[in-house]
Amino acid sequence: MNFIEYPDREVMFLDLANKIAGQLRTALDTEGRASFCVPGGTTPGPVFDTLSAVSLDWERIDVLLNDERWVPESSERSNTALLKQRLLTGKAANAHLVPLYRDVPTPEEGLADLMPAIEATLPLNVLLLGMGTDMHTASLFPGADQLELGLSDAAPTLLAMRAPGAPEPRITLSAKALKTAISTHILITGPEKREALERAQKLDEMQAPVSAFLSQATVHWAM
């Protein structure tokens, strides 16, 4: 694991956005298209704000979420809605959003429809992950109903996931799909998540799902 500690969050957000922009630019130059897989939640918002103003050929960049809560875009819980507000705006408005939600009652009913477009983005060029204080990442939660499958080498690209403490069903990329990424970044802030990261390094993947990614990741942390 490559660990970078920053003097403050503002510096971290700017530096991480610059790193990601450079990696996307390299992918565009060498491969013609690029895929960028991102977390939901509010923590990466400032990174998205900076990236949305960067001059890239966004029309050739596929943007997809690590995971999504199974709620419509009109919900305040929708990661898709947050992504459109913070990243897919300004210069990045022309990026191609690969959806992770369909208007059907359960994620199980949406999987077959969503899978082909997600699989077309693999291998991922740039992966940005978050981490909870429970050491989950994407919707790979400790105690989740399909966690063992989601972490296995036999996993499909997408899984429905239900977990203790998660108010709604989720859909998530599997660890196998996420680990196709050429560049992996994990963004965390504050002392609680620093402590959780240190615990995760000593635990197995079922107890600390984020540990499945640490060996290939650069972790960015600021107080």
N, C-alpha and C positions, 0 to 999 in steps of 0.2 A: 504494500500500500504506500502510495505517495501522499504525504500529509502536508498541506500548506496552511500555516496559521497567518492570518492577516491582522494588521493593527486595528482595523475597524471594518465595519460591514460595507461602507461605501466603497472603499478601496477594493474589497473582495468582489463585490458585484461587478464593478467596472473591469477588473482584471479577468474574471471568469468570462464575462461577455466577450472581451477581446480574444481570449483563447478560443472560445467556441466559434466566433466569426472566422478566425484564421483557419480552424479545422474544416469548417464548411467550405470556405474558399478553396482550400487545397483539394477537397473532394470534388468540387465542381470542375476544377482545372484538370483533374486526372480521370474522373469517371463520367462527367457530363451531367449527372444528377447527384443530389445528396439527400440523406434522410437524417432527421433530427428528432429524437424521441425525448419527451419532456414530462416532468411531473406536474401535478396539479397543486393546489394550495397556494398560499400567499407568499411563502418565502422566496420563490424564484422570480416574483414579480419585477423587482428592480433590474434583474438580469434581462428579462424580456423587454422591459422599457428601453434599455440601451440597445439591444439587438434590433428592435423594430426600426431604429433610426440608422442602421448600418446599411451601406450600399453593397448589396449582394444581388446576384441574379436569383431573386426569391422565387420566380416562376419555376425554377428547376430544383426547388427544395421541397421535399415532402416532410411535413410536420405531423407528428402523431404523439398521443399521450401514452405514458407508461401504463396508465389505468384510468378508469372512469367509474364514478358512482352511477348506478342505473337510475338516473333521474333525467327528466327532460331539460333542455337547454334553458328553459324559463326558470328553472329552480336556482336559488342562490347557492346550492350545493354542487352545481354543474362545473366540472373542470373545463369542459369545452367552452362554456360561456366566459370563464375567466381567461382562458387562452386567447379568445378572440378580442377581449378587452385590452390585454397587456402585450401580446406578441404579434398577433396577426392584424396589425394596424400600421399606419405610416408606410415606410418603404417595404415592410414585410407583409403588407396586405395581400400581395400577389402570391404568397407561398401557398402550396397545395396542402390543405388540411385533410388528413386521412381520418375518417370518422371512427369513433369507438362507441357509438350509441345508435340504436335504432328505436323507433317508436313502437315497441312491442313490450308486453308485460314483464318479461324476465330476460336476463342476459343470456340464459341458455337458448332462448328462442332467437336471439340476435346473432349468435356466434357464427353460424354457417354463412350468413350474409356479409359479415364484417371481415372474416378471415382472409379472403383472397387479396384484398387491397393492402392489408397489414403485411401479409407474407411477401408482397411485391416490393416492400421497402427494405427487406432484409438482404444482406447484412446491414445493420445500422451503421451510419458513419459516425454520428455523435450521439451519445446517450448522457442525459442529465437526470440524476436520481435525487430524491430527497430521502429523509429517514425520520421516523417517529421516535419518541423516547422509548417506545416498546420495541424498537429495533426492526420495525417493519419497513419495507420499501416497496414501491408500486403498491399493489394490493396483496402482497405476500406477507400476511400477518401471522405472527405466532398464534397457534390455535385455530387457524382458518380451516374450513372443511376440506379443501383440496390442496393444502399446503405441500404435502409430500409429493403429489403429482406435479404441482407448479414448480418445484425445485429440482425435479428429476430430469435426466437426460432423455426420457421418453415422453416428455410433456409436449402437447400441441402448442402452437404459437399463442393461442388465446385460451383463457379459462374464465368461467364464472367463478366467483369466490364470495363466500360468506364468512364473516369473522365475528368473534365476540367483540362487542364495543363498536362495531361498524353499523350505523343505523340502517343502511340500505345495502342490497346486494351490489357487488362490484363486478367489473370485467377487467382483466389484467393481462398484460403480456407475461408469458412464463419466463422463468429465469433463463431457460435455454434460448429463447428468442432475444431477451435483453443482452445476454452475454455474447451475441454476435457482434456487438459494437466494436468499432475500431478504436474509438476514444470514449472513455467512461469517466464522468465527473459525478461526485456526490457533494451536495451543498447542504451544510448544516450551520446552525447558529446557536449561541448560548451555551452555558455551562452544563445544562442537563443533557443536551445532545452530545456534547464532548464526552461526558461520562458514559452515556449509552454506547457510543462508538468504542470506547475502551473496553466496556463489558463485552461487546459483540465480538471482539477479536479473540476472546477466550471461550466462546460458546459455539455450539454447532449450528448448522443452518436452520434446523427446525426451531431452535430456541431464539435465534437471531438471524432472520432471513437476509438481512443486509450483508451478513458475513460472506454470502455466496459471491459477492461482487468486489470485495475489498482488495483481493490480490491483483485485480486489473484496473483499479480505480485510482484517480486522484481525488482526495478528499479536501474540500475547501472549507475552512472554519474561521469564524470571527466571533468574538464575544457579542 
